Amino acid sequence: LHDSSLLRHFQHLSSTPFKAYIKGNVGVSQYEAVYPPNGVIPFHGFSMYVAPLCFLFDRSDHLYALFKELYMRYFVYLHCISSNRQGILNLCCLFESLLWSKQPELFQHLKKINTHPLRLAFGWLMSAFSGHLDSRELLFLWDRIIGFDSLEIVAVLAVAVFEFRATNLFKATSFAEAESVLSDLRCLRILPLLQQTLFL
């Protein structure tokens, strides 16, 4: 929370960090301070971005350095409104268009039972699947994010999961049933799913 070097990232985002003022000096720039000092207010689930990295490092300074890079390069775009191609809005659009092009019948079935596919997948997109996949599989996914230098692979994986669970999703008759079909992803192996979705 005290690493103010993250503030430079706000120059490229539509959001601005919160500012606090010394009592009686509201609006006077010399008495303002960004709160928290790094400008990022942790939200529910924020620690899930760093938890998987704990498997990679013994030293907290190395862990923090990698987390900071990943956060500033990728994850920051998952929880702020931005026109950036890495942003959550673009990932949502990509997910919907890919699912519609690859599984139009499934898309229509889910809409028919008042279950918008994006509502089911949004948590995966916003968290880059952290907390949803087995740690090893999650690190494989994040390795692809770094390799492709793009979060778009997250939307591709979300579509792959829908394709993989399509048979059971077609049997769902409500949002709760569809959500139940997609609730446990810990047994999935992401590489075959990605390959099938990308190349078939």
C-alpha positions as CSV (number, residue, x, y, z in Angstrom):
1,L,0.0,0.0,0.0
2,H,2.9,2.3,0.4
3,D,4.5,1.9,-3.0
4,S,3.8,5.2,-4.6
5,S,5.4,4.2,-7.9
6,L,2.1,2.7,-8.9
7,L,0.6,6.2,-9.1
8,R,2.2,6.7,-12.5
9,H,-0.1,4.0,-13.9
10,F,-3.2,6.3,-13.3
11,Q,-2.0,8.5,-16.1
12,H,-3.3,5.9,-18.5
13,L,-6.6,5.0,-16.8
14,S,-9.9,6.7,-16.6
15,S,-9.9,6.5,-12.8
16,T,-8.0,8.7,-10.3
17,P,-6.8,7.8,-6.9
18,F,-8.6,9.2,-3.8
19,K,-7.1,12.3,-2.2
20,A,-7.2,13.3,1.4
21,Y,-6.6,16.8,2.8
22,I,-5.4,18.1,6.1
23,K,-8.4,19.4,8.0
24,G,-9.4,22.9,7.0
25,N,-7.3,22.8,3.8
26,V,-9.6,21.0,1.4
27,G,-8.7,21.8,-2.2
28,V,-5.3,23.2,-1.4
29,S,-2.8,21.1,-3.3
30,Q,0.1,21.5,-0.9
31,Y,-2.0,19.8,1.8
32,E,-3.3,16.9,-0.3
33,A,-2.2,13.3,-0.1
34,V,-3.2,10.3,-2.1
35,Y,-4.8,7.6,0.0
36,P,-3.7,4.9,0.1
37,P,-0.2,6.1,-1.0
38,N,-0.2,3.7,-4.0
39,G,-3.6,4.8,-5.1
40,V,-5.1,1.3,-5.2
41,I,-7.8,0.5,-2.7
42,P,-7.8,-3.3,-2.2
43,F,-11.2,-4.9,-3.0
44,H,-12.7,-8.2,-2.1
45,G,-10.5,-10.9,-3.8
46,F,-7.6,-8.6,-4.4
47,S,-5.2,-10.9,-2.6
48,M,-6.1,-13.7,-5.1
49,Y,-3.9,-11.9,-7.6
50,V,-0.9,-12.5,-5.4
51,A,-1.7,-15.8,-3.7
52,P,-0.7,-18.1,-6.6
53,L,2.7,-16.4,-6.9
54,C,3.5,-17.6,-3.3
55,F,4.2,-21.0,-4.8
56,L,7.1,-19.5,-6.9
57,F,9.1,-17.5,-4.4
58,D,10.6,-18.0,-0.9
59,R,11.6,-14.3,-0.7
60,S,8.8,-11.7,-0.3
61,D,10.8,-9.0,-2.1
62,H,10.9,-11.2,-5.3
63,L,7.3,-12.1,-4.9
64,Y,6.3,-8.4,-4.6
65,A,8.4,-7.4,-7.6
66,L,6.7,-9.9,-9.9
67,F,3.2,-9.2,-8.5
68,K,3.7,-5.4,-9.0
69,E,4.8,-6.0,-12.6
70,L,1.8,-8.3,-13.3
71,Y,-0.6,-5.9,-11.6
72,M,0.6,-2.8,-13.4
73,R,0.9,-4.5,-16.8
74,Y,-2.3,-6.6,-16.7
75,F,-4.5,-6.9,-13.7
76,V,-5.1,-3.2,-13.1
77,Y,-7.2,-3.3,-16.3
78,L,-9.5,-6.0,-14.9
79,H,-11.2,-3.7,-12.4
80,C,-11.3,-0.3,-14.0
81,I,-13.3,1.1,-17.0
82,S,-10.9,1.5,-19.9
83,S,-10.9,1.4,-23.6
84,N,-7.6,-0.4,-23.5
85,R,-7.7,-3.7,-25.4
86,Q,-6.6,-5.4,-22.2
87,G,-9.5,-3.9,-20.3
88,I,-12.4,-5.7,-18.8
89,L,-14.9,-4.2,-21.3
90,N,-12.9,-5.6,-24.2
91,L,-12.6,-9.0,-22.6
92,C,-16.3,-9.1,-22.0
93,C,-17.0,-8.2,-25.7
94,L,-14.4,-10.8,-26.8
95,F,-15.9,-13.5,-24.6
96,E,-19.4,-12.8,-25.9
97,S,-18.4,-12.7,-29.6
98,L,-16.3,-15.8,-29.4
99,L,-19.0,-17.8,-27.6
100,W,-21.6,-16.6,-30.1
101,S,-19.4,-17.6,-33.0
102,K,-18.3,-21.0,-31.6
103,Q,-21.5,-22.0,-29.7
104,P,-24.5,-20.1,-30.9
105,E,-27.0,-22.7,-29.8
106,L,-25.6,-22.8,-26.3
107,F,-25.6,-19.0,-26.2
108,Q,-29.3,-19.0,-27.2
109,H,-30.2,-21.7,-24.8
110,L,-28.7,-19.8,-21.9
111,K,-30.5,-16.6,-22.9
112,K,-33.7,-18.6,-23.2
113,I,-33.4,-19.6,-19.5
114,N,-32.6,-16.0,-18.5
115,T,-29.0,-16.7,-17.9
116,H,-26.7,-14.3,-19.7
117,P,-23.4,-16.1,-20.4
118,L,-21.3,-13.1,-19.4
119,R,-23.0,-13.1,-15.9
120,L,-21.6,-16.6,-15.4
121,A,-18.1,-15.8,-16.7
122,F,-17.5,-12.3,-15.4
123,G,-15.9,-13.5,-12.1
124,W,-13.4,-15.5,-14.1
125,L,-12.6,-12.6,-16.4
126,M,-12.2,-10.1,-13.5
127,S,-10.0,-12.4,-11.5
128,A,-8.0,-13.8,-14.4
129,F,-9.3,-17.1,-13.1
130,S,-7.5,-16.8,-9.8
131,G,-9.4,-18.6,-7.1
132,H,-11.2,-20.7,-9.7
133,L,-8.5,-22.9,-11.2
134,D,-6.0,-25.2,-9.6
135,S,-2.8,-23.2,-8.7
136,R,-0.7,-25.1,-11.3
137,E,-3.2,-24.6,-14.0
138,L,-3.6,-20.9,-13.1
139,L,0.1,-20.4,-13.4
140,F,0.1,-22.0,-16.8
141,L,-2.6,-19.5,-17.8
142,W,-0.7,-16.6,-16.5
143,D,2.4,-17.8,-18.3
144,R,0.4,-17.6,-21.5
145,I,-0.8,-14.1,-20.6
146,I,2.9,-13.0,-20.2
147,G,3.9,-15.0,-23.4
148,F,1.2,-13.4,-25.5
149,D,1.5,-10.1,-23.6
150,S,-2.3,-10.1,-23.6
151,L,-5.2,-10.8,-21.3
152,E,-7.3,-11.9,-24.2
153,I,-6.3,-15.5,-23.5
154,V,-8.5,-15.2,-20.4
155,A,-11.6,-14.6,-22.5
156,V,-10.6,-17.5,-24.8
157,L,-10.3,-19.8,-21.8
158,A,-13.7,-18.7,-20.5
159,V,-15.2,-19.7,-23.9
160,A,-13.3,-23.0,-23.8
161,V,-14.8,-23.8,-20.4
162,F,-18.3,-23.2,-21.7
163,E,-17.6,-25.5,-24.7
164,F,-16.2,-28.2,-22.4
165,R,-19.2,-28.1,-20.2
166,A,-21.7,-27.5,-23.0
167,T,-23.5,-30.9,-22.6
168,N,-24.4,-30.1,-19.0
169,L,-25.2,-26.5,-19.7
170,F,-27.8,-27.5,-22.3
171,K,-29.5,-29.5,-19.5
172,A,-29.7,-26.4,-17.2
173,T,-33.1,-24.9,-16.8
174,S,-32.2,-21.9,-14.6
175,F,-29.3,-19.6,-13.7
176,A,-28.7,-21.6,-10.5
177,E,-28.3,-24.8,-12.4
178,A,-26.0,-23.3,-15.1
179,E,-23.9,-21.7,-12.3
180,S,-23.6,-25.1,-10.6
181,V,-22.3,-26.7,-13.8
182,L,-19.5,-24.1,-13.9
183,S,-18.9,-23.8,-10.2
184,D,-15.9,-26.1,-9.8
185,L,-13.1,-25.6,-12.3
186,R,-10.3,-27.1,-10.2
187,C,-10.1,-30.3,-12.2
188,L,-9.7,-28.6,-15.6
189,R,-6.5,-28.8,-17.6
190,I,-6.3,-25.5,-19.5
191,L,-3.8,-26.3,-22.2
192,P,-5.9,-28.9,-24.0
193,L,-9.0,-26.6,-23.6
194,L,-7.2,-23.7,-25.1
195,Q,-5.8,-25.7,-28.0
196,Q,-9.2,-27.1,-28.8
197,T,-10.8,-23.6,-28.8
198,L,-8.0,-21.9,-30.6
199,F,-7.3,-24.4,-33.3
200,L,-10.6,-26.3,-33.9
